[in-house]
C-alpha cells in the first residue's frame, strides 16, 4: 500500500539556518514523532528506529536512511528510507524530496513524500495510512518550527520533546470511520 503527499510550510528562520538543520540528522530526528537515530554510518547514511501505533496495532521499525541528493546551491535534497517491522511482519519504504525558498524573514519548505507500507499496518487501508501520514507531518512541522525558534532564541510553542514517543492514531480511526459513514449517508439520501 502506497500513499503520497506534498506539503508546503513556512518557518521563521533564514534559508541557511533551515538548510543547516535539515542536513543534521541528529537535530531532525527529534522532530519526527516516534523516531530515534541509532547510528551514523557516514555523512549520507544513518540507522534508526520508528514506533507507530494505529488503534490496537503497534509497529516498531528498524531501518536505514540515505541522503540521495544534497545541493546547497539550489537548497534541494532527497532521501530514501527502508525499514523492517521488528516482528518480521512487514516493512516500509519512504522517498522524500525537500526544497527551500527564501522569503522575506522566512523560509518556505516544500516536501514531497511517498510512503509504501506492507504488513499489519497496511491492513488499515490507504485512507487510514494517509490520515496518519498527515498527522505525522503536522507534528513534524510543529516540532521543526519549535526547534528553529529555540535555535534563534525565541520561545517555542507546542511540544518539542527529544524523547521518542510512539505515534498514536486512535482519534484518526474515529475520524476516518465518521467520514466514511457520512459519505454513505449522503449517497443514501441522494438515491432516495
C-alpha positions as CSV (number, residue, x, y, z in Angstrom):
1,X,0.0,0.0,0.0
2,X,1.4,3.4,-1.0
3,X,0.4,6.9,-0.1
4,X,1.9,10.1,-1.4
5,X,1.7,13.7,-0.1
6,X,3.0,17.1,-0.9
7,X,3.3,19.7,1.9
8,X,4.4,23.3,1.8
9,X,5.0,25.3,5.0
10,X,6.9,28.3,6.2
11,X,9.3,28.7,9.1
12,X,10.5,31.9,10.8
13,X,14.2,31.4,10.0
14,X,16.6,32.3,7.2
15,X,17.2,29.7,4.5
16,X,20.7,28.9,5.6
17,X,19.6,28.1,9.1
18,X,16.8,25.9,7.8
19,X,19.3,24.2,5.4
20,X,21.8,23.6,8.2
21,X,19.2,21.9,10.5
22,X,17.8,19.7,7.7
23,X,21.3,18.5,7.0
24,X,21.8,17.4,10.6
25,X,20.0,14.1,11.2
26,X,20.6,14.4,15.0
27,X,18.5,17.6,15.0
28,X,15.9,16.5,12.5
29,X,15.2,13.1,14.2
30,X,13.9,14.9,17.4
31,X,11.2,16.5,15.2
32,X,10.0,13.1,13.8
33,X,7.3,11.6,16.1
34,X,8.3,8.2,17.3
35,X,11.8,8.3,15.7
36,X,15.3,7.7,17.1
37,X,18.7,7.9,15.5
38,X,20.6,4.8,16.5
39,X,23.8,5.0,14.4
40,X,25.6,7.4,12.0
41,X,27.3,5.3,9.4
42,X,28.7,8.2,7.4
43,X,27.6,11.7,6.3
44,X,24.9,10.3,4.0
45,X,23.8,7.0,5.7
46,X,22.1,6.5,9.0
47,X,20.3,3.9,11.0
48,X,17.3,4.4,13.2
49,X,14.0,3.2,14.8
50,X,10.4,4.4,14.4
51,X,7.5,3.3,16.6
52,X,4.0,3.8,15.1
53,X,0.7,2.9,16.8
54,X,-2.6,2.7,14.9
55,X,-5.5,1.6,17.0
56,X,-4.6,-1.7,18.7
57,X,-1.5,-2.3,16.4
58,X,1.9,-1.0,17.4
59,X,4.7,-1.4,14.8
60,X,8.3,-0.9,15.5
61,X,10.6,-0.5,12.5
62,X,14.4,-0.7,12.3
63,X,15.8,0.9,9.2
64,X,18.3,2.9,7.2
65,X,18.0,6.4,5.7
66,X,20.2,7.7,2.9
67,X,20.6,11.2,1.6
68,X,20.5,10.6,-2.2
69,X,20.8,14.3,-3.1
70,X,22.0,17.4,-1.3
71,X,22.5,20.5,-3.4
72,X,23.3,23.6,-1.3
73,X,23.3,25.9,-4.3
74,X,19.6,25.1,-5.1
75,X,18.7,24.2,-1.5
76,X,17.3,20.8,-2.6
77,X,17.7,17.4,-1.0
78,X,16.3,13.9,-1.4
79,X,16.3,10.9,0.9
80,X,15.3,7.3,0.8
81,X,14.5,5.2,3.8
82,X,13.8,1.5,4.3
83,X,12.7,-0.3,7.4
84,X,11.5,-3.7,8.6
85,X,9.0,-4.3,11.3
86,X,10.9,-5.9,14.2
87,X,8.3,-8.6,14.4
88,X,9.1,-9.6,10.9
89,X,5.6,-9.0,9.7
90,X,6.0,-6.1,7.3
91,X,8.1,-3.2,6.2
92,X,8.1,0.4,5.0
93,X,9.9,2.4,2.4
94,X,10.0,6.2,2.1
95,X,11.2,8.5,-0.6
96,X,11.2,12.2,0.2
97,X,12.4,15.3,-1.6
98,X,12.7,18.8,0.0
99,X,13.3,22.2,-1.5
100,X,13.7,25.5,0.2
101,X,12.8,29.0,-1.0
102,X,13.9,32.2,0.7
103,X,11.1,34.6,1.6
104,X,11.4,37.9,3.5
105,X,12.4,36.9,7.0
106,X,11.1,33.4,6.4
107,X,11.8,30.2,4.5
108,X,9.3,28.2,2.6
109,X,9.8,24.4,2.8
110,X,8.2,22.1,0.1
111,X,8.2,18.4,0.8
112,X,7.1,15.6,-1.5
113,X,6.9,12.2,0.2
114,X,5.9,8.8,-0.9
115,X,5.5,6.0,1.7
116,X,4.9,2.3,1.0
117,X,3.8,0.0,3.8
118,X,3.4,-3.8,4.0
119,X,2.3,-6.0,6.8
120,X,0.0,-5.4,9.8
121,X,-0.2,-1.6,9.5
122,X,-1.2,-1.9,5.8
123,X,-4.5,-3.7,6.8
124,X,-5.9,-0.3,7.9
125,X,-6.1,0.8,4.3
126,X,-4.9,3.8,2.3
127,X,-7.3,6.3,3.9
128,X,-6.1,5.5,7.4
129,X,-2.4,5.5,6.4
130,X,-2.9,8.8,4.6
131,X,-4.6,10.3,7.8
132,X,-1.8,9.0,9.9
133,X,0.8,10.4,7.5
134,X,-0.9,13.8,7.6
135,X,-0.9,13.8,11.4
136,X,2.7,12.8,11.5
137,X,3.6,15.6,9.1
138,X,1.7,18.2,11.2
139,X,3.6,17.0,14.3
140,X,6.9,17.2,12.4
141,X,6.2,20.7,11.2
142,X,5.3,21.9,14.7
143,X,8.4,20.3,16.2
144,X,10.6,21.6,13.4
145,X,9.3,25.1,13.8
146,X,9.9,24.9,17.6
147,X,13.4,23.6,17.1
148,X,14.3,26.5,14.8
149,X,12.6,29.0,17.2
150,X,14.8,27.6,20.1
151,X,17.9,27.9,17.9
152,X,17.0,31.6,17.2
153,X,16.4,32.2,20.9
154,X,12.7,32.6,20.5
155,X,10.1,31.0,22.7
156,X,8.7,27.8,21.1
157,X,5.0,26.9,21.1
158,X,3.7,23.4,21.4
159,X,5.5,20.1,22.3
160,X,9.1,19.5,21.2
161,X,10.4,16.6,23.2
162,X,13.6,14.8,22.3
163,X,12.0,11.6,23.7
164,X,10.8,9.2,21.0
165,X,7.1,8.9,21.6
166,X,5.1,6.4,19.5
167,X,2.6,7.9,17.2
168,X,-1.0,7.2,18.4
169,X,-3.7,7.4,15.8
170,X,-6.7,6.2,17.7
171,X,-8.6,9.5,17.2
172,X,-7.8,9.3,13.4
173,X,-9.6,5.9,13.2
174,X,-12.8,7.6,14.5
175,X,-12.5,10.5,12.1
176,X,-11.9,8.2,9.1
177,X,-14.9,6.0,10.1
178,X,-17.1,9.0,10.6
179,X,-16.0,10.4,7.2
180,X,-16.9,7.0,5.5
181,X,-20.3,6.9,7.3
182,X,-21.1,10.5,6.2
183,X,-20.3,9.6,2.6
184,X,-22.6,6.5,2.8
185,X,-25.4,8.6,4.3
186,X,-25.1,11.3,1.6
187,X,-25.2,8.6,-1.1
188,X,-28.3,7.0,0.5
189,X,-30.1,10.4,0.7
190,X,-29.1,11.1,-2.9
191,X,-30.6,7.8,-4.0
192,X,-33.9,8.4,-2.3
